[in-house]
Amino acid sequence: MHNGTRLAAVDLGSNSFRLEIGSYEFGHIQRVEYLKETVRLGTGLDEERNLTREAMERGWACLARFGERLAGFPRAQVRAVATQTLREASNREDFLARGSQVLGYPIDVVSGLEEARLIYQGVARLLPQSDERRLVVDIGGRSTELILGQQLSSHAVASFRVGSVAWSQRYFANGEFSAQAFLAAEVAAKAVLDEALGTFRPGAWEVAYGSSGTVGAVGDMLAAAGGTGGSITRADLNWLCDRMLRAQNAYRLRMDGLKDERRAVIGGGVSVLRAVFDLLEIDRMRVAQGALRQGALYDLLSREQPGTDLRAGTVDGLMQRFGVDLEHAQRVARTACMLFDQAAPAGSERASCKLDWAARLHEIGCRISHSDSHRHGAYILDNTDAAGFAIPELHRLGVLVQGQRGKVRKLEADLQDPVFVLQLLSLRLAVALCHARRDPDTGGLSLRCEKQRFHLGTRPGWAAAYPQSAHLLREELQAWQKTPWELLLDLP
């Protein structure tokens, strides 16, 4: 990546949406522009966990404004990540479809653990390098992430469904403060966070850092009251809580540093922060400058550097964990990508890379059941936390794994997407050609695509030399019947 290249990250949080634009300069990313809008998407979840139309409209309007600012950015230089509210929302696909359209870029819903990993990257990249063992705490609108790490590596990550928006709605309705409400909110937060003690106990870390909205807001209020603003102590939190109780209501709380858009969620945020301090025995927490959006920017950067894409290592780890036959996985991947690259349009390198990952993982379900391994493999990918991957990415890999055999028309997938269909066909053909678990003879094998018709050809005599392979290819014709696509074979 050249110096001066601009990268952008969009963070779709439960309380606020943020846009960070940075410039790559000698291995680092310098901020160029930062935009933030209070959207309160998290308050729009109804009892059935559907986002209300009003909440979605607020989100879409913000994304449209961000999209205007991002117009002209190459797709590979923008990453939009959505967190807990959209992890929970039953109708999230409705929001994401229009949201991606108005933003102009796809929106990735990330798992809680992936969110935590990105948060740590954002925090660590903006800290001086040291060997200190760090605890990073990020209290968002509907989730709280805890991370243990050292230098640029996170060693333990966790995500809990407790946050400033959710706790404010539940315990501080209409912004009302009372001692009983704070006690109930803190007890409930500790109940959710209690399992963190095993991993994030005192002694597992040396320095605690707080990232993002709640910690930043508390730091600003303390700084305006005469503190340093760079750290928060137990005494600071007790003093702040006392001020809130005397005000009795968030909208009567008069404190410099408290922004109006933060008032509605400050009660829930402070109660969760106090619970974290008590549970993990934190005496002092430093206010970090980095957050999720910076982590997403550096993650984009790593994907563009040869050999540094975390997702490739994650695929290797999954193969090892589930006992995949490495040699055969590589064989199928080589064959699938060779076929894909023949028929794919220019600029399909990313799709080819993802096909390679799917092919390497196509037998991931064999340890559970060989006969139904494709379905088990898809289930594993849909229900695993894989570092570097967004939830939709894993789902798409899972659909490819599931679709490696069986009738294509029964697959719940978007068969109007020509790139996905070519990935699927290439994987299915590769699995068939590698049926003997040895390198297939691909000399003279060619695949091309014309509109919605695929042509697979071989050299003269190939079918006679490999009758079983030819038989499997002819069976593949049947699999594509009653789909929008047609497969034609030339087996002289």
N, C-alpha and C positions, 0 to 999 in steps of 0.2 A: 504494500500500500504506500502510495506517495505522500510525502509531507504536504499538508494543506487539504487532503481529502476530508470531506465533511461526512459525519455520521450522525444519525438521529435515533433517539429512543423515546417511545411513548409508554408511559406507565398509567394503566387504567386501574387506579386504586378504588377502594370502596368509598372513600370520602372525596378524594381529589384526582383529577387527571393531570398529568405533567408531561411536558415535552422538553427534552434536553437535546440541544444540538452542539456537537463538539467538532473540533478540528484535530486531525491526527498530526502530531508533531514529534518526530524522533522517538517513536515508541510510546508516547503518552497522548492523552486526549485533553485538549484545552477547551473549556467552555466558550461557546460562541453566543448562545442564546438559551434562555430558560423561561418557559411559560407554564403557568399553573392556573387551573380553574377548579373551584369547588363545585363538584357535580352532585355529591351525595347519592351516588348510585346505590350504595348499601342500604339506604333508608327506603328504597323502592321495592324491596322484597316483601311480597305478601305472605299470608299464612301457608300458602301452597308453594312457596319459594319461586313464584313467578315475578319477574320484574314488571312493575306497572308501566303503562304507556307513558306516563309523565316522566318517570325516571329514565326510560329509554330515550325519550325526546331530548332530555337534558344532555345525556351522553352523546347522542348523535350530533347535536348542535355544536358541542365542544370539539368533537372529532372533525367536523367539517371545517371549523376554524383552524385546527391544527393542520388539516389536509391542505388548506390553501398555503400555509407557510412551508409545507414540505414539497409542494409541487416542483417537479423536476429532479428530485433526489432519486438516484437509481434504487431499485427495489432491494438490492443486496446491501445497501447502506442505511436501511431503516429497519428497526425492529420495534414492534408494538407488543407489549405483554400485559395480560389481564390477570387479576389475582382472585382473592377469595369470593367476592360477590359473584363473579361470573363462573367460578368453580361451582358455586351452589345453585345458581339460577337454573330452574327447569327449562325455561325458554331462552336460554343463552344463545342458541343458534339463530333465533330471530334477531337478537341484538347484534350478534357478530356479523351476520350477512350484510345488513345495512351499514353497520359501523365500519367494516372493512371497505365498503364501497365509497363512503363519504370521506374516509381518511385517505383512501388511495393505496393502502397497503394491508396485507393480511394481519390479523390480530391473533396472537398466540395466547391461549389460556395455559398458564403454567401450573404445575402441581405445587403444593406447599413446600415440598423439599427443594424443588428447582427454584422457587422464589427465594428461599433461604440461601441457596448457593449463590444466586445472583446478587443478593443483598451483601453477602460477605465480600464478593469480588468488588462491589462498588465501594464499600467501606475501606477494605484493605488497600485498594489502589490509590486512595487519597490520604493514606497515613504514611508517615515516615517508616521506612523498612526497619524492622527490628525482630528479634527472636522471642519477643514476649508472647505468652499464651493468652489469646484473646477470647473474651465472651462478647458476642454482638447480639443486641436485643433490638428488634424492630416491632413496635406496636402499631399495627395498621388499623384500618377501619373495622374489619371483621376477622382478622387473624393476627397472631403474634408469632414471629419467627425467632428462634434461638439458634445460635451457631457458635461452635468452638473452632478456632483456627489459629494458624501461626503463619506469619508472612503472607503469601498469597494463596495458601491452601486451607480449605475448610475441612475439618476432620470429622465433625459431627453436626448434623443439621436436623431441625425439628420445626414443625408448624402446628399451632394450636388454634382452635376456633374460639378465640376471645379477642376483642378489639374495641377501639374507642367508640365506633358507631353502634355496634351491637350492644355494648354495655351501657352506653348513654340511653339508648331506647328502652332498655330493660329496667334500669335502676334509677335513672335521672330524667324521668318523663317531664317534658316542658322545661327542662333545665333546672329543676328544683334540687337543691342540695340539702342533705340532712346527715347527721352522724349515723343514723340507722342505715341510710342508703349506702353510704361509703362502706360501712362494715359489711353489709350484705354483698355488695359488689366485689369487695376484696376477698371475702370468703369463697364466693363463687368462682372468681378467677383462680384462686389457689387450687380449688378442686380440679379445674381443668388443667392447670399447669403442673399439678403434683407429680406426674410421671416424669417430668423433666429433671427431678432431683437426682435420679440415678445416673444421668449422663452429665448434667451441667452443674453438679454439686460444687460447693466451695472447695478449692484445692485443685479443681480441674482447669482453672484459668487464673491469670494474674491481673489482668486489666479488663474492666467492663466498658463497653462502648454502646451507646444508644443511637439508633439511626431513625431517620424519617420524621413523620408528622408530630406525634405526641411528644417525643423527646425533644425535638426541635422547638416546639411551642413552649414547653416547660423551660428550656434553656433561655429562650427569648424573654420570658416573663421574669426569670430570675436576674438576667442581665439588666433589664430595665429597672429592677428594684435595687440595683447596686451591686449585684454579684458579678462573677466573672463571665457567666453565660457559657463557659466552656466545659463545665461539669455540674453534676447534680448530686447532692448528698441526701441522706435520710432526713437530716435536720431541715434541708431545703424543702423536701416534700411535705414534712409536717407543718412547716410555716405556710406553705402554699395551701394545704388542705384547710388550715385554720382560716385563712383569708376567704376561701370559698364558702366555708360554713357561715362566716359572719355575713357574707353577701346574701346567702340563702338561695340565690338564683343566678344562673350563668349570665343572664342579661342585665343583672344589677352589679355584676362583678366589675369593678373599675381597677384595671391593672394595665399599665403601659406594657407593651409587648404582646398583649393578647389580641390577636386579629379577630375581627367580627366573624369571619367564616369558621373559626375554630371554636367559638363559644358553645355551639350546640353539642359538641362531642368532647369538650374538655373534661367533664366529670367522669365519663367512662374511661378516657385515656389516663387520667391521673390515678384512678382507682386500680387500673391494671398495672400501671407502673409501680405503685406502692406494693402491690401483691408480688410482683417480680422481685423487688428489693428485699422484701421480707423472706420470701421462699428461698431465694438463692443467696441470702445473707450478703447483699451488696452494700458496701458503705459509700462508695463513690462511683458514679458512672460518667464517663466522658462523652460529650456530644460530638458525634462523628459527622463529617461533612458529606461523605459518600452515602449512596443509597441504591435502591433497586435500579433506577434508571442509568446510573453510571455503570453498574454491573452489566446491564444489557448492552451498553456501548462497548465495553471491553470484551464482552462475549462475541459481539459482531466482529471485532478486530481479530479475535483468535480464530474465527471461522475463515477469515481471509488469508491467514498465514499458513503456508504449507506445513502439514504434519502437526498442527496445533489444535485441530477441531476436537473438542472434548467428546463429542458424540461418537467419534470413531473408537475411542478408548472404551466408552460405555458399551458399545456393541461387542467389543472383544470380551469385556467383563461378563456380559450376559451369556455369551457363548460358553465361556468357561464355567459359569455357575450352573448352567443347565446341561453340561456334558455334551455339547454339540461336536460332531465329527468335523474337526477343523479342516482337514484336507478336502473332504467332500463339499463342505460349505464354500470353500474358496473356489472349487471347481464349478459349482453351480453359479456362483457370483460372476466368475470370468465369462462363462457362456452367456448368461443373461445380459450382461453389460455389452458384450460383443454384438449381440442381436439388437439390443436397444439402440446402440450408437449408430448402427447401419441405417435405421429408419427414422431416427429422431431428428427434428429440425435443429439448426444451429442454435447454440446457447442453451443446450439442455444438460450441461455438465452437472448441475445440482441434482436434477432428477435422476441422472445416471448414478450419482453417488448414493442417493437414497435407495435406488434399486439394489445396489451392491449391498447395502446394510440389510435390506429385506431378505435378499438371497442368502446372506450369511446366517440369518436367523430363521430360515425357513423350517429347520428341524428342531426349533427350540422346545416344541411341545412333545417331542418323542419320549422324554423321560417320564411323562405322565401316561401317555397312551400312544402306541405307534399307529394304530389304525385310525385314530381320530386326531392325530397330532396337529393337523393344520388348524383345527378349531381351538385346541388347547393353546397352541402358539399364539393365536390371535387374542385369546383371553389373557394370557400372560402379559402381552404388550399393552393391552388396554388397562391393566391393573397393576403395573409396576411403576416405580419412581426411578426414572433413568436420567442421570445427570446430563444436562445439555439439551434435552428434548422437551418440546412443548407437548401438551396433551394431544392436540390434533395430529402432530407429527407421529407420535406413537400409534395413534389409532390408524393412521394411513398405512404405516408399516404392518400393523396387525391385519388390515384388510387384504393387503398383498399376500401375507403369509396364509391367511385363510383361503384366499382365492387360488392358491397354487394348484388345486385340483377340484374336480366337481364341475357342475354346470355354472357357467358364468352368469346366466340370467337370474340365478337364485342368490347371487351375492348382493348384499345390500351396499351398493357402491354407486358412485356417480359415473355411469358409463357414457356420459356426454363429454367427459374430460379426456381429450385425446392423449395427453401425456400419461395420465394414470392408466388408460387402457393399454397403451404400448408397454408400460412397465409391467402390467399384469400379464400380457401375452408373452413378453420376453421371459418372465420368470417361469411361466407354465411350460414354455418350450424348453427352457434350460433344464427344468426338473425332468422332463421326458427324455431329453437327449442324454442326460447323465444317469439314466435309470440303472445302469450296470455298475455305478459307483467307480467309474474310471473315466479318464479324459475322453470326450467324444471326438469323432473325426468331423471337424467343422470346415474342412477344406471345401470350398465351392458353395458353402451354405450362405444364403443371402435372404435378407428380410427387407421389404420396402412397404411403404404405406401410400396409398392414393385415396384421398378423401376418407371414406369409412370402410376401406377394403385393404386388407393385408395380403401380400404375396410372399410366400416362403418357397424358395427354390433350392435345388441341390444339383450337383454335377451328375452327369450320366453314370449310371452304375451304382450310385450311392445307396439307393433303396434296396437293391439286390444284395449289396454287401452288408447292410445293417437292417435286416427285415423286421426285427422287433422295434427298433427305433422308428422305422417307417410306419409300422402299425400304430404306434403311439401317436405319431403326428397325424395320421388319418383320423384317429379317435378325437383328436383335438378339434377337428372340423365340427364334430357333433356338439362339442361343448359351447360353441359360439352361436349355435342356432337360436333363433328367437331373441337375438340381441340386435342393437343398431349396427353391429359390426359384422363383417364377413371375412373369413379366412380362406384363402385359396392356396392349394399346394401344387407344386410342380416337381414330381418325383420320377424323372425319366429312368 
